[in-house]
Amino acid sequence: MTGQPNEWPEELQTALDDVRRMREVMDAVAGNHPMRQLIRPSLLVALYAAPLIIAYGIWAQWVVNQPGTTLWGWSKTTVLWTVGLVFMAVTKGIQLALFAQLSRAKGYNASRFFGKLFWSSGYVRLTVPVVLMSVVGSVALAQAGRSDQIVPLVSMGVGSLLLAYPLIFPVLEFNTIGPGLYCLLGGGIGMFVFPGYSFYKLAILWGGFCIWCGLISFRFPKPKDT
C-alpha cells in the first residue's frame, strides 16, 4: 500500500492557513461588530412577537375550522389576510423604529449601512436565490392546492439562510445553529405532516423560531460600546 504524505502541498497549506487566519479575525471582531447594535433589539422584538404569532396561528386555525366561508360578514380569507398583514406591519414598524433610534444615537444612517452591506457583501448572492425559490415554490404550492406546505417551505428557506449567515456576518448572534436547524428541520417535517392544520404549523414553526431568537439575546453579552 502506498503511504499517505505526512504534509499537505505547500500551496494548499498556505491557503488553509489563510482561511484559518481569516476565521480568527472574524471571530475576534464578532463580539463587538456594529451590526450587533441593530440585531439585538430585533431579537427582543421577536421574543415579544412570539406569543402573538402563536395566538394568531391558533385563532386562524379556529377560523378555518368554523363552518361556512364567511366570518363577521367578511370572507374568511379576507379576515385572515387583513389581521395577518396588520400584525406584520405593526411588528416591522416597531423594528424599523428601533433601528432608526439606535442608528441616530450612534451617529450613522441605518438604511445606508444596510444598503452598502447588502450590495458589497455576499448577502445579496445568498439571499436573492433563496427568496426567489421560496416565492416561486409558494405560488406553485398554492396552485397545486397545498397551501399547508407554504409555511414549512418558507421556514426551510429561512433556516438555510441562517445556517449560512456566519460565513458572511461575523456576529456572535449568528454563530449558533439552533434557530437555523429548527427552521430547516421543522420545515422539512412540516411539509409532510398535518395537511389540514396549516396555521398550527405557523404557530409552531414561526412562534418557536421567534422564541429561540429572543433567547439568543440573553445568551451573549452586549457589545462593549452599548
Disulfide bonds with the S-S distance in Angstrom:
none
